[in-house]
C-alpha cells in the first residue's frame, strides 16, 4: 500500500520531458552575422558578373602571388577579362560618407576613421595581375572600386565618369558600368586588343596561379588586419 502511494506521488511530481526542454531553451531572435552580410554582398556582385556579355570571363576571390606583399600574395575580389580590357574590382562594405581624392593616401568614412586609398590598394592588385600576363602584349586595365548602397560619395567627380580608367561605383551599378565602359572602348577602337584565345589564356593563367591553400588565406587576412589596426 505504501509503495503504491509513493508511486502515485512521484508520477504527479514528474514534468513531461518536453516541458523540461522548453524551460531550458528559451526562444531568442535570430541574428545576422557580419560574415553573412559580406556573403550577401558578394552574391549580389556575382549575379551581376553572370549578366555580362559572353565574350567576358570572370573570376572571384583570387589569391595571386605578389613578392611586394608581406605575405607574398595579393587577394583580389573580382576580375573580369574582356577583349578590350581587364577589369580589376575591389569591393568595400562601409556605412557613411566616403571622402577622398585620386592621389590622397588616406580616405575617410564619415570623418570618423581612415582607410587606405582603395585606388592605390587596387593598383597593387593590378600590378600583380600584370606580372602574370606579361606574355600577352597590349593588355589594358580598368580599376573599379565598388561600395554598397549604405554609403554616399564625396570624391573626385572624374571617378564617376565612364571615360576614366579608375571608377568608384555602387555595387548595384557594376554590370552597367562595365557594359558602358566596353561600349566606349569599342567606339574608340574597332579592333579588339585581345582575341578570344588570349582571353581564355589569361583566364587559365590566373586560375593556375591562384592559391587555394586555406593557411595562406588565413595568414594573409591576419597580417592585413594587424596592419589596419596599427
C-alpha positions as CSV (number, residue, x, y, z in Angstrom):
1,X,0.0,0.0,0.0
2,X,2.8,2.4,0.9
3,X,4.6,1.6,-2.3
4,X,1.5,2.3,-4.3
5,X,1.0,5.7,-2.7
6,X,4.7,6.6,-3.2
7,X,4.4,5.7,-6.9
8,X,1.4,8.0,-7.4
9,X,3.2,10.9,-5.7
10,X,6.2,10.5,-7.9
11,X,4.0,10.5,-11.0
12,X,2.3,13.7,-10.1
13,X,5.5,15.5,-9.4
14,X,7.2,14.5,-12.6
15,X,7.2,17.0,-15.5
16,X,6.9,15.8,-19.1
17,X,10.3,15.7,-20.9
18,X,9.1,18.2,-23.5
19,X,8.2,20.8,-20.8
20,X,11.7,20.5,-19.3
21,X,13.4,21.1,-22.6
22,X,11.2,24.2,-23.3
23,X,12.2,25.6,-19.9
24,X,15.9,25.1,-20.6
25,X,15.9,26.5,-24.1
26,X,14.2,29.9,-24.2
27,X,13.5,31.4,-27.6
28,X,15.8,34.0,-29.0
29,X,15.7,36.2,-32.1
30,X,18.0,35.1,-34.9
31,X,21.0,37.4,-35.6
32,X,22.6,38.0,-38.9
33,X,26.4,37.8,-38.6
34,X,28.7,40.2,-40.3
35,X,30.2,37.4,-42.3
36,X,26.7,36.6,-43.7
37,X,26.3,40.3,-44.7
38,X,29.6,40.1,-46.6
39,X,28.5,36.9,-48.3
40,X,25.2,38.5,-49.4
41,X,27.2,41.4,-50.9
42,X,29.5,39.1,-52.8
43,X,26.4,37.2,-54.0
44,X,25.0,40.4,-55.5
45,X,28.3,41.1,-57.3
46,X,28.4,37.5,-58.7
47,X,24.9,37.8,-60.0
48,X,25.9,40.9,-62.0
49,X,29.0,39.3,-63.3
50,X,26.9,36.5,-64.7
51,X,24.9,39.1,-66.7
52,X,28.0,40.3,-68.6
53,X,28.4,39.6,-72.4
54,X,29.5,36.1,-73.3
55,X,32.8,37.4,-74.6
56,X,33.8,38.2,-71.0
57,X,35.2,35.8,-68.4
58,X,35.1,36.5,-64.7
59,X,36.9,35.2,-61.6
60,X,36.2,35.8,-57.9
61,X,38.2,35.7,-54.7
62,X,41.7,35.1,-56.1
63,X,44.9,34.8,-54.1
64,X,47.7,35.6,-56.5
65,X,51.5,35.8,-56.0
66,X,52.9,39.2,-55.2
67,X,56.5,39.4,-54.0
68,X,56.0,43.0,-52.8
69,X,53.3,41.9,-50.3
70,X,54.2,41.0,-46.7
71,X,52.5,37.6,-47.2
72,X,53.8,37.1,-50.7
73,X,50.3,37.2,-52.1
74,X,47.6,39.6,-53.1
75,X,43.9,38.9,-52.6
76,X,41.6,40.2,-55.4
77,X,37.8,40.2,-55.0
78,X,36.9,40.0,-58.7
79,X,38.4,40.1,-62.2
80,X,36.6,40.4,-65.5
81,X,38.6,39.6,-68.7
82,X,37.2,41.1,-71.9
83,X,38.6,41.5,-75.4
84,X,39.1,45.2,-74.7
85,X,40.5,45.4,-71.2
86,X,40.8,43.6,-67.8
87,X,38.6,44.9,-65.0
88,X,40.1,44.5,-61.5
89,X,37.4,45.0,-58.9
90,X,37.8,45.8,-55.2
91,X,34.6,45.6,-53.1
92,X,34.1,47.7,-49.9
93,X,31.4,47.4,-47.2
94,X,31.2,50.7,-45.4
95,X,28.3,52.7,-44.0
96,X,28.6,56.5,-44.2
97,X,30.1,59.3,-46.3
98,X,33.2,58.3,-48.3
99,X,35.6,61.2,-48.8
100,X,38.8,61.1,-50.8
101,X,40.7,62.1,-53.9
102,X,42.5,60.1,-56.5
103,X,46.0,60.9,-55.2
104,X,45.2,61.0,-51.5
105,X,47.0,58.4,-49.3
106,X,44.0,58.1,-47.0
107,X,40.3,58.3,-47.5
108,X,37.8,58.9,-44.7
109,X,34.5,57.4,-43.7
110,X,32.0,59.9,-42.2
111,X,35.1,61.9,-40.9
112,X,35.3,59.3,-38.1
113,X,38.1,56.9,-39.3
114,X,40.5,56.5,-42.1
115,X,41.0,53.8,-44.7
116,X,43.9,53.3,-47.2
117,X,43.0,54.9,-50.6
118,X,41.2,51.9,-52.3
119,X,42.5,53.1,-55.7
120,X,46.1,52.7,-54.5
121,X,45.2,49.3,-53.0
122,X,43.7,48.1,-56.2
123,X,46.7,49.4,-58.2
124,X,48.8,46.8,-56.3
125,X,46.3,44.2,-57.3
126,X,46.6,45.3,-61.0
127,X,50.4,45.1,-60.9
128,X,50.1,41.5,-59.6
129,X,47.8,40.6,-62.5
130,X,50.0,42.4,-64.9
131,X,53.1,40.4,-63.8
132,X,51.2,37.2,-64.7
133,X,50.1,38.4,-68.2
134,X,53.5,39.8,-69.5
135,X,53.4,37.2,-72.3
136,X,50.4,38.9,-73.8
137,X,51.0,42.4,-75.1
138,X,48.6,45.4,-75.1
139,X,46.7,44.4,-72.0
140,X,44.7,47.4,-70.7
141,X,43.5,47.6,-67.1
142,X,40.5,49.3,-65.6
143,X,40.3,49.7,-61.8
144,X,36.8,49.6,-60.2
145,X,36.1,50.2,-56.5
146,X,32.6,49.0,-55.6
147,X,30.8,50.3,-52.4
148,X,27.4,49.2,-51.0
149,X,24.4,51.5,-51.1
150,X,24.8,52.1,-47.4
151,X,27.3,54.9,-48.2
152,X,27.5,58.1,-50.2
153,X,30.3,59.6,-52.2
154,X,32.3,62.9,-51.7
155,X,35.0,62.1,-54.2
156,X,36.7,63.4,-57.3
157,X,33.8,63.7,-59.9
158,X,36.0,62.2,-62.6
159,X,36.0,58.9,-60.7
160,X,32.3,58.6,-61.6
161,X,32.9,59.4,-65.3
162,X,32.9,56.5,-67.8
163,X,36.0,57.8,-69.6
164,X,38.1,57.3,-66.6
165,X,40.1,54.1,-66.1
166,X,39.6,54.4,-62.3
167,X,36.0,54.2,-61.3
168,X,34.2,54.4,-58.0
169,X,30.7,52.9,-58.1
170,X,27.9,51.4,-56.1
171,X,27.6,47.6,-56.2
172,X,24.3,47.7,-58.0
173,X,25.9,49.7,-60.8
174,X,28.7,47.2,-61.6
175,X,27.3,45.4,-64.7
176,X,26.0,48.8,-66.0
177,X,29.4,50.5,-65.7
178,X,31.3,47.5,-67.2
179,X,28.9,47.4,-70.1
180,X,29.2,51.1,-70.7
181,X,32.9,51.1,-70.5
182,X,33.1,48.3,-73.0
183,X,30.9,50.2,-75.4
184,X,33.1,53.3,-75.1
185,X,36.3,51.2,-75.7
186,X,34.6,49.6,-78.8
187,X,33.7,53.1,-80.1
188,X,37.3,54.3,-79.6
189,X,38.8,51.3,-81.4
190,X,37.0,48.9,-83.7
191,X,39.9,46.4,-83.3
192,X,39.9,44.2,-80.2
193,X,43.1,44.3,-78.1
194,X,42.7,40.6,-77.1
195,X,41.5,37.6,-79.1
196,X,39.2,35.1,-77.5
197,X,42.1,32.7,-77.4
198,X,44.1,35.3,-75.4
199,X,41.1,36.0,-73.1
200,X,41.0,32.2,-72.4
201,X,44.8,32.1,-71.9
202,X,44.7,34.9,-69.3
203,X,41.8,33.2,-67.6
204,X,43.7,29.9,-67.4
205,X,46.9,31.6,-66.2
206,X,45.0,33.3,-63.3
207,X,43.3,30.1,-62.3
208,X,46.7,28.2,-62.3
209,X,48.4,31.0,-60.3
210,X,45.5,31.2,-57.7
211,X,46.3,29.7,-54.3
212,X,43.6,27.7,-52.7
213,X,45.7,26.9,-49.6
214,X,43.5,27.8,-46.6
215,X,46.6,28.5,-44.4
216,X,47.8,31.1,-46.9
217,X,44.4,32.8,-46.9
218,X,44.3,32.8,-43.1
219,X,47.8,34.3,-42.8
220,X,47.1,37.0,-45.4
221,X,43.9,38.1,-43.6
222,X,45.7,38.1,-40.2
223,X,48.6,40.2,-41.4
224,X,46.4,42.7,-43.2
225,X,44.1,43.0,-40.1
226,X,47.2,43.7,-37.9
227,X,48.4,46.4,-40.3
228,X,45.0,48.2,-40.4
229,X,44.8,48.1,-36.6
230,X,48.3,49.6,-36.1
